[in-house]
Amino acid sequence: QVQLVESGGGLVQAGGSLRLSCAASRRTFSSYHMGWFRQAPGKEREFVGAISWRSGRTYYADSVEGRFTISRDNVQNTVYLQMNSLKPEDTAVYYCALKLGAVATLGEEYKYWGQGTQVIVSS
């Protein structure tokens, strides 16, 4: 089992920045991806981006490309989501998730999930 714990959410004004963290309880898999998803009230869960733990390659949804950056700290077993130029439409609960093997944009393909952290962007 792997536990994922997100932190860093909060309230920020439009145009501001936040950095979310996702700490994994352990790293025992040779190949996996960490993904970030978000879900706004009344909306479907949405893929935000992902990072290959092995290579560091990143993937982003078009809606956040150029504003959000995913990075990892191999020593701390932690993935970060740096969010800049935040917009009110970025308001959502943000989740990190772990998928074994190749990257995917469907949440159903991710096996482990964190509890989520709320991000609210005021206009």
A tleap script that builds the chain and sets N, CA, C and O, in Angstrom:
source leaprc.protein.ff14SB
mol = sequence {
  NGLN VAL GLN LEU VAL GLU SER GLY GLY GLY
  LEU VAL GLN ALA GLY GLY SER LEU ARG LEU
  SER CYS ALA ALA SER ARG ARG THR PHE SER
  SER TYR HIE MET GLY TRP PHE ARG GLN ALA
  PRO GLY LYS GLU ARG GLU PHE VAL GLY ALA
  ILE SER TRP ARG SER GLY ARG THR TYR TYR
  ALA ASP SER VAL GLU GLY ARG PHE THR ILE
  SER ARG ASP ASN VAL GLN ASN THR VAL TYR
  LEU GLN MET ASN SER LEU LYS PRO GLU ASP
  THR ALA VAL TYR TYR CYS ALA LEU LYS LEU
  GLY ALA VAL ALA THR LEU GLY GLU GLU TYR
  LYS TYR TRP GLY GLN GLY THR GLN VAL ILE
  VAL SER CSER
}
set mol.1.N position { 0.822 -1.199 0.000 }
set mol.1.CA position { 0.000 0.000 0.000 }
set mol.1.C position { 0.861 1.257 0.000 }
set mol.1.O position { 1.957 1.280 0.561 }
set mol.2.N position { 0.350 2.287 -0.633 }
set mol.2.CA position { 1.028 3.576 -0.670 }
set mol.2.C position { 0.040 4.627 -0.212 }
set mol.2.O position { -1.080 4.702 -0.719 }
set mol.3.N position { 0.448 5.426 0.732 }
set mol.3.CA position { -0.392 6.548 1.162 }
set mol.3.C position { 0.128 7.829 0.525 }
set mol.3.O position { 1.333 8.080 0.481 }
set mol.4.N position { -0.801 8.627 0.036 }
set mol.4.CA position { -0.473 9.919 -0.553 }
set mol.4.C position { -1.146 11.011 0.262 }
set mol.4.O position { -2.340 10.931 0.553 }
set mol.5.N position { -0.389 12.018 0.626 }
set mol.5.CA position { -0.930 13.097 1.448 }
set mol.5.C position { -0.635 14.430 0.766 }
set mol.5.O position { 0.520 14.815 0.582 }
set mol.6.N position { -1.721 15.129 0.393 }
set mol.6.CA position { -1.566 16.438 -0.225 }
set mol.6.C position { -1.579 17.532 0.829 }
set mol.6.O position { -2.138 17.369 1.914 }
set mol.7.N position { -0.961 18.631 0.493 }
set mol.7.CA position { -1.001 19.813 1.344 }
set mol.7.C position { -0.743 21.032 0.481 }
set mol.7.O position { -0.306 20.921 -0.665 }
set mol.8.N position { -1.020 22.202 1.051 }
set mol.8.CA position { -0.696 23.429 0.352 }
set mol.8.C position { -1.867 24.189 -0.235 }
set mol.8.O position { -1.687 25.279 -0.779 }
set mol.9.N position { -3.060 23.635 -0.134 }
set mol.9.CA position { -4.204 24.339 -0.664 }
set mol.9.C position { -4.541 25.563 0.166 }
set mol.9.O position { -3.978 25.780 1.239 }
set mol.10.N position { -5.468 26.360 -0.348 }
set mol.10.CA position { -5.882 27.542 0.383 }
set mol.10.C position { -6.628 28.510 -0.499 }
set mol.10.O position { -7.082 28.174 -1.593 }
set mol.11.N position { -6.742 29.716 0.005 }
set mol.11.CA position { -7.453 30.789 -0.685 }
set mol.11.C position { -6.428 31.774 -1.242 }
set mol.11.O position { -5.516 32.212 -0.541 }
set mol.12.N position { -6.600 32.109 -2.513 }
set mol.12.CA position { -5.670 33.035 -3.158 }
set mol.12.C position { -6.441 33.909 -4.126 }
set mol.12.O position { -7.470 33.494 -4.658 }
set mol.13.N position { -5.958 35.092 -4.351 }
set mol.13.CA position { -6.601 35.976 -5.307 }
set mol.13.C position { -6.193 35.605 -6.732 }
set mol.13.O position { -5.134 35.023 -6.964 }
set mol.14.N position { -7.045 35.950 -7.659 }
set mol.14.CA position { -6.737 35.710 -9.066 }
set mol.14.C position { -5.407 36.364 -9.416 }
set mol.14.O position { -5.120 37.492 -9.015 }
set mol.15.N position { -4.610 35.631 -10.170 }
set mol.15.CA position { -3.274 36.097 -10.524 }
set mol.15.C position { -2.194 35.650 -9.574 }
set mol.15.O position { -1.005 35.794 -9.856 }
set mol.16.N position { -2.609 35.107 -8.449 }
set mol.16.CA position { -1.658 34.657 -7.438 }
set mol.16.C position { -1.140 33.261 -7.708 }
set mol.16.O position { -1.419 32.656 -8.743 }
set mol.17.N position { -0.369 32.764 -6.738 }
set mol.17.CA position { 0.270 31.461 -6.878 }
set mol.17.C position { 0.066 30.620 -5.631 }
set mol.17.O position { -0.118 31.136 -4.528 }
set mol.18.N position { 0.105 29.325 -5.834 }
set mol.18.CA position { 0.095 28.353 -4.751 }
set mol.18.C position { 0.958 27.180 -5.164 }
set mol.18.O position { 1.105 26.894 -6.353 }
set mol.19.N position { 1.522 26.508 -4.192 }
set mol.19.CA position { 2.252 25.279 -4.467 }
set mol.19.C position { 1.668 24.156 -3.627 }
set mol.19.O position { 1.639 24.222 -2.398 }
set mol.20.N position { 1.210 23.143 -4.310 }
set mol.20.CA position { 0.691 21.952 -3.655 }
set mol.20.C position { 1.788 20.901 -3.559 }
set mol.20.O position { 2.656 20.793 -4.424 }
set mol.21.N position { 1.719 20.135 -2.483 }
set mol.21.CA position { 2.670 19.040 -2.292 }
set mol.21.C position { 1.912 17.733 -2.160 }
set mol.21.O position { 0.776 17.698 -1.686 }
set mol.22.N position { 2.547 16.679 -2.578 }
set mol.22.CA position { 1.975 15.338 -2.444 }
set mol.22.C position { 3.099 14.430 -1.977 }
set mol.22.O position { 4.021 14.122 -2.733 }
set mol.23.N position { 3.014 14.011 -0.744 }
set mol.23.CA position { 4.042 13.165 -0.165 }
set mol.23.C position { 3.598 11.712 -0.201 }
set mol.23.O position { 2.507 11.371 0.256 }
set mol.24.N position { 4.450 10.868 -0.743 }
set mol.24.CA position { 4.168 9.434 -0.801 }
set mol.24.C position { 4.837 8.740 0.376 }
set mol.24.O position { 5.944 9.089 0.786 }
set mol.25.N position { 4.132 7.750 0.905 }
set mol.25.CA position { 4.656 7.072 2.097 }
set mol.25.C position { 5.885 6.244 1.796 }
set mol.25.O position { 6.705 6.004 2.682 }
set mol.26.N position { 6.022 5.805 0.555 }
set mol.26.CA position { 7.189 5.030 0.181 }
set mol.26.C position { 7.321 5.007 -1.328 }
set mol.26.O position { 6.389 5.359 -2.051 }
set mol.27.N position { 8.470 4.596 -1.789 }
set mol.27.CA position { 8.697 4.492 -3.228 }
set mol.27.C position { 9.299 3.132 -3.490 }
set mol.27.O position { 10.489 2.903 -3.269 }
set mol.28.N position { 8.463 2.240 -3.960 }
set mol.28.CA position { 8.935 0.872 -4.173 }
set mol.28.C position { 8.757 0.402 -5.597 }
set mol.28.O position { 9.167 -0.709 -5.935 }
set mol.29.N position { 8.161 1.212 -6.433 }
set mol.29.CA position { 7.886 0.798 -7.793 }
set mol.29.C position { 8.947 1.361 -8.724 }
set mol.29.O position { 9.409 2.486 -8.534 }
set mol.30.N position { 9.327 0.600 -9.710 }
set mol.30.CA position { 10.380 1.043 -10.608 }
set mol.30.C position { 9.880 2.021 -11.663 }
set mol.30.O position { 10.636 2.863 -12.148 }
set mol.31.N position { 8.621 1.908 -12.011 }
set mol.31.CA position { 8.091 2.766 -13.063 }
set mol.31.C position { 6.666 3.172 -12.723 }
set mol.31.O position { 5.761 2.340 -12.668 }
set mol.32.N position { 6.490 4.440 -12.501 }
set mol.32.CA position { 5.137 4.911 -12.254 }
set mol.32.C position { 5.055 6.401 -12.534 }
set mol.32.O position { 6.066 7.086 -12.692 }
set mol.33.N position { 3.844 6.871 -12.588 }
set mol.33.CA position { 3.565 8.285 -12.800 }
set mol.33.C position { 2.741 8.828 -11.653 }
set mol.33.O position { 1.864 8.151 -11.115 }
set mol.34.N position { 3.035 10.041 -11.295 }
set mol.34.CA position { 2.210 10.760 -10.325 }
set mol.34.C position { 1.380 11.778 -11.091 }
set mol.34.O position { 1.905 12.588 -11.854 }
set mol.35.N position { 0.104 11.719 -10.874 }
set mol.35.CA position { -0.785 12.626 -11.565 }
set mol.35.C position { -1.460 13.587 -10.608 }
set mol.35.O position { -1.607 13.317 -9.416 }
set mol.36.N position { -1.866 14.715 -11.166 }
set mol.36.CA position { -2.688 15.672 -10.423 }
set mol.36.C position { -4.026 15.797 -11.142 }
set mol.36.O position { -4.089 15.931 -12.364 }
set mol.37.N position { -5.075 15.750 -10.361 }
set mol.37.CA position { -6.428 15.910 -10.865 }
set mol.37.C position { -7.120 16.975 -10.032 }
set mol.37.O position { -6.663 17.330 -8.946 }
set mol.38.N position { -8.216 17.471 -10.550 }
set mol.38.CA position { -9.018 18.416 -9.784 }
set mol.38.C position { -10.484 18.198 -10.087 }
set mol.38.O position { -10.864 17.719 -11.156 }
set mol.39.N position { -11.291 18.565 -9.110 }
set mol.39.CA position { -12.728 18.459 -9.286 }
set mol.39.C position { -13.394 19.665 -8.670 }
set mol.39.O position { -13.284 19.914 -7.470 }
set mol.40.N position { -14.086 20.406 -9.507 }
set mol.40.CA position { -14.829 21.577 -9.062 }
set mol.40.C position { -16.257 21.149 -8.734 }
set mol.40.O position { -16.724 20.131 -9.245 }
set mol.41.N position { -16.947 21.894 -7.904 }
set mol.41.CA position { -18.318 21.542 -7.543 }
set mol.41.C position { -19.199 21.399 -8.776 }
set mol.41.O position { -19.252 22.289 -9.626 }
set mol.42.N position { -19.883 20.278 -8.859 }
set mol.42.CA position { -20.803 20.049 -9.960 }
set mol.42.C position { -20.157 19.678 -11.271 }
set mol.42.O position { -20.835 19.578 -12.293 }
set mol.43.N position { -18.848 19.472 -11.256 }
set mol.43.CA position { -18.142 19.144 -12.494 }
set mol.43.C position { -17.449 17.802 -12.374 }
set mol.43.O position { -17.252 17.274 -11.280 }
set mol.44.N position { -17.084 17.263 -13.533 }
set mol.44.CA position { -16.356 16.004 -13.575 }
set mol.44.C position { -14.915 16.216 -13.122 }
set mol.44.O position { -14.362 17.312 -13.216 }
set mol.45.N position { -14.334 15.141 -12.632 }
set mol.45.CA position { -12.914 15.185 -12.293 }
set mol.45.C position { -12.111 15.444 -13.561 }
set mol.45.O position { -12.429 14.913 -14.625 }
set mol.46.N position { -11.084 16.252 -13.442 }
set mol.46.CA position { -10.323 16.707 -14.601 }
set mol.46.C position { -8.838 16.433 -14.395 }
set mol.46.O position { -8.289 16.695 -13.325 }
set mol.47.N position { -8.208 15.912 -15.416 }
set mol.47.CA position { -6.760 15.711 -15.403 }
set mol.47.C position { -6.077 17.068 -15.492 }
set mol.47.O position { -6.419 17.899 -16.333 }
set mol.48.N position { -5.109 17.277 -14.612 }
set mol.48.CA position { -4.339 18.517 -14.610 }
set mol.48.C position { -2.962 18.287 -15.224 }
set mol.48.O position { -2.520 19.053 -16.080 }
set mol.49.N position { -2.295 17.240 -14.785 }
set mol.49.CA position { -0.971 16.944 -15.296 }
set mol.49.C position { -0.393 15.728 -14.607 }
set mol.49.O position { -0.996 15.163 -13.695 }
set mol.50.N position { 0.788 15.334 -15.058 }
set mol.50.CA position { 1.437 14.163 -14.486 }
set mol.50.C position { 2.938 14.256 -14.703 }
set mol.50.O position { 3.425 15.021 -15.537 }
set mol.51.N position { 3.656 13.451 -13.924 }
set mol.51.CA position { 5.103 13.408 -14.059 }
set mol.51.C position { 5.571 11.976 -13.946 }
set mol.51.O position { 5.092 11.208 -13.112 }
set mol.52.N position { 6.521 11.630 -14.806 }
set mol.52.CA position { 7.151 10.324 -14.702 }
set mol.52.C position { 8.162 10.354 -13.559 }
set mol.52.O position { 9.055 11.200 -13.524 }
set mol.53.N position { 8.006 9.421 -12.628 }
set mol.53.CA position { 8.946 9.433 -11.503 }
set mol.53.C position { 10.349 9.070 -11.968 }
set mol.53.O position { 11.337 9.546 -11.408 }
set mol.54.N position { 10.433 8.239 -12.975 }
set mol.54.CA position { 11.757 7.788 -13.431 }
set mol.54.C position { 12.463 8.872 -14.222 }
set mol.54.O position { 13.618 9.189 -13.937 }
set mol.55.N position { 11.782 9.455 -15.228 }
set mol.55.CA position { 12.449 10.375 -16.151 }
set mol.55.C position { 12.245 11.838 -15.811 }
set mol.55.O position { 13.034 12.697 -16.204 }
set mol.56.N position { 11.167 12.115 -15.070 }
set mol.56.CA position { 10.838 13.506 -14.790 }
set mol.56.C position { 10.053 14.174 -15.891 }
set mol.56.O position { 9.742 15.362 -15.795 }
set mol.57.N position { 9.724 13.434 -16.939 }
set mol.57.CA position { 8.939 14.022 -18.021 }
set mol.57.C position { 7.574 14.425 -17.486 }
set mol.57.O position { 6.966 13.712 -16.688 }
set mol.58.N position { 7.111 15.566 -17.932 }
set mol.58.CA position { 5.830 16.082 -17.458 }
set mol.58.C position { 4.816 16.191 -18.585 }
set mol.58.O position { 5.164 16.302 -19.760 }
set mol.59.N position { 3.569 16.157 -18.192 }
set mol.59.CA position { 2.434 16.244 -19.108 }
set mol.59.C position { 1.426 17.191 -18.475 }
set mol.59.O position { 1.234 17.189 -17.259 }
set mol.60.N position { 0.785 18.000 -19.312 }
set mol.60.CA position { -0.166 18.975 -18.788 }
set mol.60.C position { -1.427 19.032 -19.632 }
set mol.60.O position { -1.408 18.804 -20.841 }
set mol.61.N position { -2.513 19.340 -18.960 }
set mol.61.CA position { -3.738 19.646 -19.678 }
set mol.61.C position { -3.595 21.019 -20.332 }
set mol.61.O position { -2.869 21.885 -19.844 }
set mol.62.N position { -4.296 21.194 -21.436 }
set mol.62.CA position { -4.202 22.463 -22.155 }
set mol.62.C position { -4.605 23.644 -21.271 }
set mol.62.O position { -4.075 24.747 -21.409 }
set mol.63.N position { -5.542 23.398 -20.372 }
set mol.63.CA position { -6.084 24.480 -19.542 }
set mol.63.C position { -5.068 25.038 -18.553 }
set mol.63.O position { -5.247 26.143 -18.041 }
set mol.64.N position { -4.003 24.286 -18.279 }
set mol.64.CA position { -3.012 24.742 -17.295 }
set mol.64.C position { -1.621 24.876 -17.887 }
set mol.64.O position { -0.715 25.376 -17.221 }
set mol.65.N position { -1.436 24.446 -19.111 }
set mol.65.CA position { -0.124 24.518 -19.765 }
set mol.65.C position { 0.417 25.945 -19.715 }
set mol.65.O position { -0.274 26.901 -20.065 }
set mol.66.N position { 1.656 26.065 -19.275 }
set mol.66.CA position { 2.276 27.387 -19.192 }
set mol.66.C position { 2.035 28.110 -17.879 }
set mol.66.O position { 2.709 29.096 -17.580 }
set mol.67.N position { 1.088 27.636 -17.098 }
set mol.67.CA position { 0.801 28.260 -15.798 }
set mol.67.C position { 1.170 27.337 -14.637 }
set mol.67.O position { 1.603 27.802 -13.583 }
set mol.68.N position { 1.001 26.052 -14.831 }
set mol.68.CA position { 1.271 25.075 -13.778 }
set mol.68.C position { 2.544 24.301 -14.114 }
set mol.68.O position { 2.844 24.044 -15.280 }
set mol.69.N position { 3.277 23.941 -13.079 }
set mol.69.CA position { 4.498 23.160 -13.256 }
set mol.69.C position { 4.537 22.043 -12.226 }
set mol.69.O position { 4.340 22.271 -11.032 }
set mol.70.N position { 4.792 20.839 -12.705 }
set mol.70.CA position { 4.917 19.683 -11.820 }
set mol.70.C position { 6.395 19.325 -11.696 }
set mol.70.O position { 7.133 19.306 -12.681 }
set mol.71.N position { 6.804 19.043 -10.471 }
set mol.71.CA position { 8.181 18.616 -10.236 }
set mol.71.C position { 8.184 17.548 -9.157 }
set mol.71.O position { 7.168 17.285 -8.514 }
set mol.72.N position { 9.351 16.938 -8.972 }
set mol.72.CA position { 9.433 15.874 -7.982 }
set mol.72.C position { 10.724 15.988 -7.194 }
set mol.72.O position { 11.721 16.543 -7.659 }
set mol.73.N position { 10.673 15.448 -5.993 }
set mol.73.CA position { 11.857 15.359 -5.141 }
set mol.73.C position { 12.032 13.893 -4.803 }
set mol.73.O position { 11.294 13.340 -3.987 }
set mol.74.N position { 13.002 13.271 -5.429 }
set mol.74.CA position { 13.184 11.834 -5.249 }
set mol.74.C position { 13.547 11.459 -3.811 }
set mol.74.O position { 13.154 10.400 -3.321 }
set mol.75.N position { 14.276 12.308 -3.160 }
set mol.75.CA position { 14.709 12.002 -1.798 }
set mol.75.C position { 13.532 12.061 -0.832 }
set mol.75.O position { 13.388 11.210 0.046 }
set mol.76.N position { 12.701 13.070 -1.006 }
set mol.76.CA position { 11.555 13.253 -0.111 }
set mol.76.C position { 10.325 12.483 -0.557 }
set mol.76.O position { 9.304 12.505 0.130 }
set mol.77.N position { 10.403 11.795 -1.702 }
set mol.77.CA position { 9.234 11.088 -2.240 }
set mol.77.C position { 8.037 12.024 -2.350 }
set mol.77.O position { 6.918 11.666 -1.984 }
set mol.78.N position { 8.280 13.200 -2.846 }
set mol.78.CA position { 7.244 14.222 -2.900 }
set mol.78.C position { 7.142 14.810 -4.304 }
set mol.78.O position { 8.143 15.040 -4.983 }
set mol.79.N position { 5.918 15.039 -4.707 }
set mol.79.CA position { 5.636 15.694 -5.981 }
set mol.79.C position { 4.995 17.038 -5.689 }
set mol.79.O position { 4.223 17.180 -4.740 }
set mol.80.N position { 5.319 18.011 -6.506 }
set mol.80.CA position { 4.812 19.358 -6.310 }
set mol.80.C position { 4.013 19.814 -7.531 }
set mol.80.O position { 4.289 19.427 -8.666 }
set mol.81.N position { 3.027 20.639 -7.256 }
set mol.81.CA position { 2.271 21.291 -8.315 }
set mol.81.C position { 2.347 22.784 -8.047 }
set mol.81.O position { 1.657 23.303 -7.170 }
set mol.82.N position { 3.188 23.470 -8.804 }
set mol.82.CA position { 3.315 24.914 -8.696 }
set mol.82.C position { 2.280 25.552 -9.615 }
set mol.82.O position { 2.289 25.331 -10.825 }
set mol.83.N position { 1.407 26.327 -9.040 }
set mol.83.CA position { 0.329 26.945 -9.795 }
set mol.83.C position { 0.497 28.448 -9.793 }
set mol.83.O position { 0.435 29.090 -8.745 }
set mol.84.N position { 0.708 29.003 -10.965 }
set mol.84.CA position { 0.872 30.446 -11.122 }
set mol.84.C position { -0.261 31.019 -11.954 }
set mol.84.O position { -0.993 30.289 -12.623 }
set mol.85.N position { -0.392 32.331 -11.903 }
set mol.85.CA position { -1.431 33.024 -12.681 }
set mol.85.C position { -2.783 32.350 -12.494 }
set mol.85.O position { -3.493 32.069 -13.460 }
set mol.86.N position { -3.118 32.101 -11.265 }
set mol.86.CA position { -4.351 31.380 -10.968 }
set mol.86.C position { -5.582 32.172 -11.375 }
set mol.86.O position { -5.614 33.400 -11.295 }
set mol.87.N position { -6.589 31.439 -11.811 }
set mol.87.CA position { -7.845 32.010 -12.258 }
set mol.87.C position { -8.975 31.463 -11.398 }
set mol.87.O position { -8.837 30.388 -10.813 }
set mol.88.N position { -10.080 32.178 -11.310 }
set mol.88.CA position { -11.216 31.649 -10.536 }
set mol.88.C position { -11.645 30.266 -11.005 }
set mol.88.O position { -12.098 29.458 -10.195 }
set mol.89.N position { -11.513 29.982 -12.280 }
set mol.89.CA position { -11.912 28.665 -12.789 }
set mol.89.C position { -10.969 27.551 -12.368 }
set mol.89.O position { -11.241 26.381 -12.635 }
set mol.90.N position { -9.863 27.894 -11.714 }
set mol.90.CA position { -8.977 26.874 -11.152 }
set mol.90.C position { -9.461 26.398 -9.790 }
set mol.90.O position { -8.902 25.460 -9.221 }
set mol.91.N position { -10.492 27.038 -9.270 }
set mol.91.CA position { -11.042 26.632 -7.982 }
set mol.91.C position { -11.542 25.197 -8.049 }
set mol.91.O position { -12.353 24.851 -8.908 }
set mol.92.N position { -11.053 24.368 -7.141 }
set mol.92.CA position { -11.408 22.954 -7.133 }
set mol.92.C position { -10.717 22.276 -5.961 }
set mol.92.O position { -9.862 22.861 -5.296 }
set mol.93.N position { -11.105 21.041 -5.727 }
set mol.93.CA position { -10.324 20.175 -4.851 }
set mol.93.C position { -9.282 19.480 -5.728 }
set mol.93.O position { -9.618 18.883 -6.751 }
set mol.94.N position { -8.058 19.560 -5.330 }
set mol.94.CA position { -6.958 18.986 -6.093 }
set mol.94.C position { -6.493 17.691 -5.435 }
set mol.94.O position { -6.308 17.613 -4.221 }
set mol.95.N position { -6.312 16.688 -6.275 }
set mol.95.CA position { -5.896 15.371 -5.811 }
set mol.95.C position { -4.619 14.950 -6.510 }
set mol.95.O position { -4.429 15.239 -7.692 }
set mol.96.N position { -3.752 14.279 -5.797 }
set mol.96.CA position { -2.650 13.598 -6.448 }
set mol.96.C position { -2.968 12.106 -6.467 }
set mol.96.O position { -3.705 11.595 -5.623 }
set mol.97.N position { -2.398 11.435 -7.440 }
set mol.97.CA position { -2.680 10.020 -7.613 }
set mol.97.C position { -1.471 9.344 -8.242 }
set mol.97.O position { -0.662 9.977 -8.920 }
set mol.98.N position { -1.371 8.049 -7.999 }
set mol.98.CA position { -0.238 7.282 -8.503 }
set mol.98.C position { -0.721 6.195 -9.439 }
set mol.98.O position { -1.667 5.468 -9.136 }
set mol.99.N position { -0.072 6.096 -10.559 }
set mol.99.CA position { -0.382 5.061 -11.544 }
set mol.99.C position { 0.892 4.277 -11.865 }
set mol.99.O position { 1.930 4.860 -12.175 }
set mol.100.N position { 0.799 2.983 -11.790 }
set mol.100.CA position { 1.916 2.143 -12.200 }
set mol.100.C position { 2.016 2.128 -13.711 }
set mol.100.O position { 1.004 2.092 -14.411 }
set mol.101.N position { 3.254 2.155 -14.213 }
set mol.101.CA position { 3.438 2.056 -15.645 }
set mol.101.C position { 3.275 3.383 -16.355 }
set mol.101.O position { 3.606 4.435 -15.809 }
set mol.102.N position { 2.762 3.332 -17.578 }
set mol.102.CA position { 2.710 4.491 -18.466 }
set mol.102.C position { 1.745 5.559 -17.961 }
set mol.102.O position { 0.852 5.295 -17.156 }
set mol.103.N position { 1.956 6.761 -18.459 }
set mol.103.CA position { 1.113 7.879 -18.056 }
set mol.103.C position { -0.291 7.707 -18.618 }
set mol.103.O position { -0.485 7.068 -19.652 }
set mol.104.N position { -1.256 8.280 -17.932 }
set mol.104.CA position { -2.641 8.252 -18.389 }
set mol.104.C position { -3.331 9.518 -17.920 }
set mol.104.O position { -2.922 10.146 -16.944 }
set mol.105.N position { -4.380 9.878 -18.633 }
set mol.105.CA position { -5.146 11.061 -18.247 }
set mol.105.C position { -6.478 10.699 -17.602 }
set mol.105.O position { -7.192 11.576 -17.117 }
set mol.106.N position { -6.812 9.426 -17.594 }
set mol.106.CA position { -8.056 8.984 -16.973 }
set mol.106.C position { -7.814 8.633 -15.523 }
set mol.106.O position { -6.929 7.839 -15.205 }
set mol.107.N position { -8.593 9.220 -14.655 }
set mol.107.CA position { -8.421 8.956 -13.243 }
set mol.107.C position { -8.614 7.494 -12.880 }
set mol.107.O position { -7.996 6.996 -11.939 }
set mol.108.N position { -9.464 6.811 -13.620 }
set mol.108.CA position { -9.754 5.406 -13.318 }
set mol.108.C position { -8.512 4.519 -13.427 }
set mol.108.O position { -8.481 3.417 -12.878 }
set mol.109.N position { -7.515 4.990 -14.118 }
set mol.109.CA position { -6.306 4.181 -14.295 }
set mol.109.C position { -5.299 4.386 -13.166 }
set mol.109.O position { -4.261 3.724 -13.133 }
set mol.110.N position { -5.591 5.279 -12.260 }
set mol.110.CA position { -4.687 5.529 -11.147 }
set mol.110.C position { -5.136 4.704 -9.949 }
set mol.110.O position { -6.321 4.637 -9.620 }
set mol.111.N position { -4.153 4.077 -9.306 }
set mol.111.CA position { -4.487 3.119 -8.251 }
set mol.111.C position { -4.563 3.752 -6.876 }
set mol.111.O position { -5.441 3.404 -6.087 }
set mol.112.N position { -3.678 4.657 -6.578 }
set mol.112.CA position { -3.635 5.257 -5.250 }
set mol.112.C position { -3.968 6.744 -5.332 }
set mol.112.O position { -3.552 7.442 -6.258 }
set mol.113.N position { -4.722 7.208 -4.347 }
set mol.113.CA position { -5.184 8.588 -4.340 }
set mol.113.C position { -4.951 9.221 -2.979 }
set mol.113.O position { -5.016 8.567 -1.938 }
set mol.114.N position { -4.676 10.521 -3.026 }
set mol.114.CA position { -4.636 11.283 -1.798 }
set mol.114.C position { -6.023 11.741 -1.411 }
set mol.114.O position { -6.995 11.466 -2.114 }
set mol.115.N position { -6.118 12.439 -0.295 }
set mol.115.CA position { -7.408 12.843 0.241 }
set mol.115.C position { -7.919 14.144 -0.384 }
set mol.115.O position { -9.090 14.489 -0.227 }
set mol.116.N position { -7.060 14.853 -1.078 }
set mol.116.CA position { -7.459 16.088 -1.722 }
set mol.116.C position { -7.166 17.316 -0.876 }
set mol.116.O position { -7.142 17.252 0.354 }
set mol.117.N position { -6.944 18.428 -1.551 }
set mol.117.CA position { -6.737 19.699 -0.873 }
set mol.117.C position { -7.487 20.781 -1.647 }
set mol.117.O position { -7.431 20.832 -2.876 }
set mol.118.N position { -8.182 21.638 -0.919 }
set mol.118.CA position { -9.037 22.636 -1.545 }
set mol.118.C position { -8.228 23.850 -1.984 }
set mol.118.O position { -7.395 24.370 -1.242 }
set mol.119.N position { -8.496 24.280 -3.202 }
set mol.119.CA position { -7.925 25.520 -3.723 }
set mol.119.C position { -9.077 26.427 -4.121 }
set mol.119.O position { -9.951 26.031 -4.892 }
set mol.120.N position { -9.076 27.637 -3.597 }
set mol.120.CA position { -10.101 28.616 -3.935 }
set mol.120.C position { -9.417 29.861 -4.464 }
set mol.120.O position { -8.559 30.447 -3.804 }
set mol.121.N position { -9.811 30.252 -5.663 }
set mol.121.CA position { -9.241 31.437 -6.289 }
set mol.121.C position { -10.333 32.492 -6.385 }
set mol.121.O position { -11.333 32.302 -7.078 }
set mol.122.N position { -10.140 33.585 -5.700 }
set mol.122.CA position { -11.144 34.648 -5.685 }
set mol.122.C position { -10.860 35.652 -6.795 }
set mol.122.O position { -9.711 35.904 -7.158 }
set mol.123.N position { -11.936 36.211 -7.319 }
set mol.123.CA position { -11.795 37.162 -8.430 }
set mol.123.C position { -11.622 38.576 -7.917 }
set mol.123.O position { -11.489 39.509 -8.710 }
savepdb mol mol.pdb
quit
